[in-house]
């Protein structure tokens, strides 16, 4: 049995909008597969960095409310924390480890979305090196702010 051409079959009525959507899907797929691109994309996602006010907690809810804040931030940690915020009975060893960890917090997030220069536009390696240094300065501001 021979297949007949039907104008209403898939592929016959592909519009420019369909092609545009397909290219977006392909780009998203490639971004998710490439660890470098994925990290860059994930770094741009909105993040709830709000800190509770004194009206948001009381003595009984302090550890639950602030524990959630630290857990949200731990999502971006290069190394996952050993200890959570704990509770009033937490051993001093865990408390000190918690503070040490957060005082030295290292994020995996990069802030390349704020880069001023596109390295692919560099004319030579000297210009590229200069662009990299300038972008690094900009990123370091956001890295410090995140800490």
SVG drawing of the C-alpha trace seen along z (x, -y; Angstrom):
<svg xmlns="http://www.w3.org/2000/svg" viewBox="-5 -45 54 47">
<polyline fill="none" stroke="black" stroke-width="0.4" points="0.0,0.0 1.5,-3.3 1.4,-6.3 -0.5,-9.2 0.4,-12.9 -2.0,-14.5 -1.6,-18.3 -2.9,-17.9 -0.2,-15.5 2.6,-16.4 5.4,-18.3 3.4,-19.6 2.3,-22.8 5.4,-23.8 5.4,-27.5 8.2,-29.9 6.9,-29.9 7.1,-26.1 10.7,-26.3 11.5,-28.9 10.0,-26.8 12.0,-23.8 15.3,-25.7 14.5,-26.9 13.9,-23.3 17.1,-22.1 19.0,-24.9 17.5,-24.0 18.3,-20.4 21.9,-21.2 22.2,-23.4 20.9,-20.7 23.4,-18.1 26.5,-20.3 27.6,-20.6 29.3,-24.0 26.2,-25.5 23.9,-23.9 25.9,-25.5 25.8,-28.9 22.1,-28.6 21.3,-27.4 23.4,-30.4 20.9,-32.8 17.8,-31.3 15.9,-33.5 16.6,-32.7 14.8,-33.6 17.5,-35.2 15.1,-36.8 15.9,-36.7 13.1,-36.5 12.3,-39.6 11.7,-39.5 7.9,-39.2 8.4,-36.0 9.6,-33.8 9.6,-33.4 11.8,-31.5 10.0,-28.2 10.2,-28.6 13.6,-30.2 15.5,-27.1 12.8,-25.9 12.5,-29.4 16.2,-30.1 17.1,-26.4 15.0,-26.8 17.0,-29.9 20.3,-28.0 19.0,-25.0 17.9,-27.2 21.4,-28.6 23.1,-25.2 21.7,-24.3 24.5,-26.4 27.3,-25.0 30.4,-23.4 30.5,-21.2 27.3,-20.3 27.2,-21.3 27.9,-18.7 25.5,-20.2 22.3,-22.1 21.3,-25.0 20.5,-22.5 18.5,-23.3 19.1,-24.7 20.5,-21.4 23.0,-21.0 26.6,-20.1 29.0,-23.0 31.2,-21.0 28.3,-21.1 27.6,-24.7 31.2,-25.7 31.3,-23.5 28.1,-25.2 29.6,-28.7 32.9,-27.7 31.2,-26.3 29.0,-29.3 31.9,-31.8 33.9,-30.0 30.9,-29.4 31.9,-28.5 29.3,-28.7 29.3,-26.8 27.3,-29.5 29.1,-31.7 27.9,-35.1 28.8,-35.2 25.5,-36.7 27.0,-40.0 30.1,-39.8 30.9,-43.0 32.9,-41.3 32.3,-38.4 35.6,-36.5 34.8,-35.3 35.1,-38.9 38.7,-39.3 41.1,-40.2 44.1,-38.4 45.1,-36.6 46.2,-39.8 42.8,-41.3 41.1,-38.1 43.2,-38.0 42.2,-41.6 38.6,-40.7 38.8,-37.7 40.4,-39.8 37.6,-42.5 34.9,-39.9 36.5,-38.2 36.5,-41.5 32.8,-41.9 32.0,-38.3 33.9,-38.7 31.6,-41.5 28.6,-39.2 30.5,-36.3 31.2,-38.5 27.6,-39.7 26.4,-36.0 28.6,-35.2"/>
</svg>
